[in-house]
Amino acid sequence: MVKRLDGARKRSRHKMKKAFGSRGKISLTNYFQEFKKGDSAVLKAEPAYQNGIYPLKFHGRICVVEARRGKCYEVMIKDGGKKKTLLVHPVHLIKVQNDKS
């Protein structure tokens, strides 16, 4: 038997798939968006830009921005009971509106 190779993108066909109308060039607004410390964001991978992507097991999770490091952001996420820090490019983040009404 041949051993199956498991890479970083195993079983990610549907996570990395874009809708038909949103294919093509990436949005520059999302590429250059700014975050402040304490902002909440959702991890949503942009398949057209592979740099600064997070491990895909965290896809769809809400994270908190802690700091900026170069072009990317340090985000804190809870995985089970542990807090983990990820380096993510802003093109893979979607801002969450915090409505306190």
HUSULWO-V333996 format. One record per residue. N is the residue number from 1. PSI is psi as a letter, one per 40 degrees, with the letter a starting at -180 (999 if undefined). D_CENTER is the distance of its C-alpha to the mean C-alpha in Angstrom with 1 decimal. Layout:
n: {N,N}
psi: {PSI,PSI}
d_center: {D_CENTER,D_CENTER}
This chain:
n: {1,2,3,4,5,6,7,8,9,10,11,12,13,14,15,16,17,18,19,20,21,22,23,24,25,26,27,28,29,30,31,32,33,34,35,36,37,38,39,40,41,42,43,44,45,46,47,48,49,50,51,52,53,54,55,56,57,58,59,60,61,62,63,64,65,66,67,68,69,70,71,72,73,74,75,76,77,78,79,80,81,82,83,84,85,86,87,88,89,90,91,92,93,94,95,96,97,98,99,100,101}
psi: {i,h,h,h,h,h,a,d,f,i,f,f,d,d,d,e,h,i,i,d,e,e,i,a,i,i,h,d,d,d,d,e,i,i,i,i,h,e,i,i,i,h,h,h,h,h,d,e,h,e,i,f,i,i,h,e,e,e,h,e,i,h,i,h,h,d,i,h,h,b,e,i,i,h,i,h,i,h,g,b,e,i,h,i,h,i,h,h,i,e,e,e,i,h,i,h,h,g,h,g,999}
d_center: {35.7,32.8,29.9,26.6,24.0,20.7,18.0,14.3,13.8,16.7,16.9,13.8,16.0,15.1,11.4,11.3,14.1,14.4,17.3,20.4,20.7,17.3,17.8,18.8,17.8,14.5,14.9,16.0,15.6,11.8,12.1,14.4,13.3,14.3,13.5,16.2,16.5,16.3,14.1,12.1,8.7,6.9,3.5,4.5,4.8,7.7,10.3,12.7,11.0,10.6,10.7,8.4,6.0,5.6,8.4,8.2,10.4,7.8,6.7,7.9,8.5,9.5,9.2,11.6,11.6,14.4,15.1,14.6,15.2,16.2,13.8,10.8,10.3,11.1,9.5,11.7,11.1,14.2,14.7,18.2,20.2,18.5,16.2,13.7,12.2,9.2,9.0,6.0,7.3,7.7,7.6,3.9,4.9,8.1,11.0,13.0,16.7,18.7,22.2,24.8,27.9}
